């Protein structure tokens, strides 16, 4: 009981029914309409990192790196595939011209040599032909380094949702192309020296053991040939391992030279640090891309060679020498064009993969994804003169393609 005469039982209470009431009387088994309802899924105010361009601004998976390597060329073909075709075609033409000229010179000397000088001229011709192959090797190293640097600029801009023409990318590279060419030229010189040393070791061992075998017993020449073959294979394997190790450890040097604006020595040290703990991942992606490109090249080139061979037999049923030579020349031209196109695609993909792996490593280690998000947000807000997000040290601005601050 209560002493309050105006007290009523709660069962008889009536909730307010005015429009201002935050809730109404619920039916049986229902919650008040004004009560908050449970929500599931993403937390309020959270959104995934944006993808303004080529890749999402977060650490990348293997599939993202591989797929984005394909998309780089499709997204902006002129400064990527176009430049790669020019460089790869130039290397192929130089190789064909130098190799053809050396072979013609060697054949001419052998055709006019006396029997007493035949052995010396033959040995010299073989050495000259082998050394002539080093010229395109050196050019390929330089061209690949330059292409990787330009592709790294394209990937860095594409990551931010920007798309520049070839002239704009070359303007971004202004002031760093000298260092890039100097590095690739030095690397090319080292490669040529190592290949030359390996060739001389193989030829020297073959010559010494061959002379001893001939002096002792002609039957031992087969053993000498097998031994020389084994030695050559061992030398090739050793050089392949050395090239794979140092090529992977120095994989990001062109990218660092252009994106971080560092000197050659600082870029070498930086690349060595970035690949620490990421060696096998970097090497594995490159090997996989190389296998994909080689398989694609064989899939395209083999049917073409087969078709050209059948067409040659149909066109030249009487085995005319002139027609036969013309068919051979046409077949080599067609296969050369296919090789150039497929090789150019492979160069773009490998260069793009290096740049994407570089960005991924920096996202994981240095929080580069946060810097890229800040840059994208500032750009969307209309802020000008934004600092280059790829620079490690602040306070340095990178000129844009139009001459304005990097924005």
C-alpha angles and dihedrals in degrees: 000000000000134000093224108100092197095057117123131192115262088235089068096049116120120209118229114273102190120121089252091061112114092214142021134218107286123225120241111293095011131110120235112277091233095054117108113257122222116258128204134194128039119017114255112272096018122121131171118255110282124253103213095168141338101358138014113264096248136080109303130236124222092256092051092051093048095044094045090052087063094045096053093073094042092049096053110007101168100067093032113037094022094053091043092053091051094050096042092045091050091052091048093049092047091049092050093046096047095041093046093048093049093048091049090050092048093048090049092052093047092049092055099037123109122239092253093056096039096097095050094044091048092051091047092048093052091049091047092051091049092049092047088063088064092069096069089040090060092044091049092055092051094044093047092051093050092047092049090053093051092044090051089058091049092049092047091053094041089054088060093047095257128131122199133183124237093268091053092052092049089052090053089052092052111128095019103062091084091057091045093051091045092053094047091046091052091047090049091052091051091050092050092049093050093047090048092051091049092048092050091049092052095044092044093051091047093049095048096045091041093055091048092049094050091048093050106033132343090215090067092065090090090056090049091052092049091047091050090049092052091048091050092050091049091050091049092050092048092050091046092054092046092047092048093050099046092035090057096043090051095038095113099046096101090045093050092047092057104031100038095030093228131156121257095259093046091047092052091051092045093050090049090054095046094052092052104113091006100068099110094041092053093044093045095053091049093048091049092051090048091053091048092050094046093048091048090049092052093045090054100036099045097060090043092053090047092050092046090051093052091045090051092053091049094046095045107037092151093055094238109186096221094049091045091054091047091052091049092050092048092048092051091048092051093046090046091054091049090048092051093049095046092043091051091052090050093051092052092048095048093046091048091049091053091052093047093048089049091053092045093052092050091048091054097042107028106024094248089158089067092051091049091050091051090050093050092047092048091049092050089050090055097249114158130204094035115176119253103266093207095063113103095208120051126230098058122105126203120213116242126229092265094050095257124115115292100282 
